[in-house]
Amino acid sequence: MTPPEHCANCGAEIPPKARACPECGADERTGWSEQSIYDGLNLPDDDETQEQDTHSRQHHQTKQWLWWLVGVILILTLILGAFGLR
């Protein structure tokens, strides 16, 4: 059997007469066939994953600033309460 152009397991390019993937060692018996074990899982594309990661990072930074603000307000409230300036 002729190997596929790219390994279904790791995505590496496979030479035309290779018996196994040069990157991960997968072969026809261990998941190197045209159908990957990940086919049908409806996994997101790399672009979607990067977009989700960017959004997640921005959301985390927003929450971080919010908690800093809450902390500062609490500290100021405690200081003003201690001096009876309310």
C-alpha positions in Angstrom: 0.0 0.0 0.0 1.2 3.5 -0.9 1.5 5.8 2.2 -0.6 9.0 2.3 1.1 12.3 1.7 0.7 13.4 5.4 0.5 11.3 8.5 -3.1 11.1 9.9 -1.6 10.8 13.4 0.8 13.8 13.6 0.4 15.6 10.2 4.1 15.2 9.2 4.9 14.8 5.5 5.6 11.1 4.6 8.1 10.1 1.9 6.5 8.1 -1.0 8.1 4.7 -0.1 8.1 5.1 3.6 6.9 2.2 5.7 6.3 4.4 8.8 5.9 8.1 9.6 9.4 9.6 10.1 8.1 11.9 12.9 5.9 9.7 15.1 6.6 6.2 13.9 2.9 5.5 13.1 2.3 3.0 10.3 -0.7 1.5 8.6 -1.3 -0.9 11.5 -1.1 1.7 14.2 -3.2 4.6 12.9 -1.4 5.8 9.8 -4.2 5.0 7.4 -6.2 7.7 5.5 -8.7 7.7 8.4 -7.5 9.0 11.6 -8.7 8.0 15.0 -9.8 11.7 15.4 -12.1 11.7 12.3 -15.7 12.2 13.3 -14.8 13.9 16.6 -15.7 17.4 15.2 -12.6 19.0 16.7 -12.1 22.7 16.1 -9.7 23.9 13.5 -6.4 25.6 14.6 -7.8 29.0 13.7 -10.9 28.5 15.9 -8.7 27.2 18.8 -6.4 30.3 18.6 -9.4 32.6 18.5 -10.8 30.9 21.6 -7.4 31.1 23.4 -7.1 34.8 22.6 -10.7 35.5 23.8 -10.0 33.4 27.0 -6.8 35.4 27.7 -8.6 38.7 27.3 -11.4 37.6 29.6 -8.9 36.5 32.2 -7.1 39.9 32.1 -10.5 41.6 32.5 -11.3 39.5 35.5 -7.9 40.2 36.9 -8.3 43.9 36.8 -11.8 43.6 38.3 -10.4 41.7 41.3 -7.7 44.3 41.8 -10.3 47.1 41.8 -12.5 45.2 44.3 -9.4 44.7 46.5 -8.5 48.4 46.4 -12.0 49.4 47.2 -12.2 47.0 50.2 -8.9 48.3 51.6 -10.0 51.9 51.2 -13.3 51.1 53.0 -11.4 49.4 55.8 -9.0 52.3 56.2 -11.8 54.9 56.2 -13.9 52.8 58.6 -10.9 52.5 61.0 -10.4 56.3 61.1 -14.2 56.9 61.4 -14.3 59.0 58.3 -17.4 57.5 56.8 
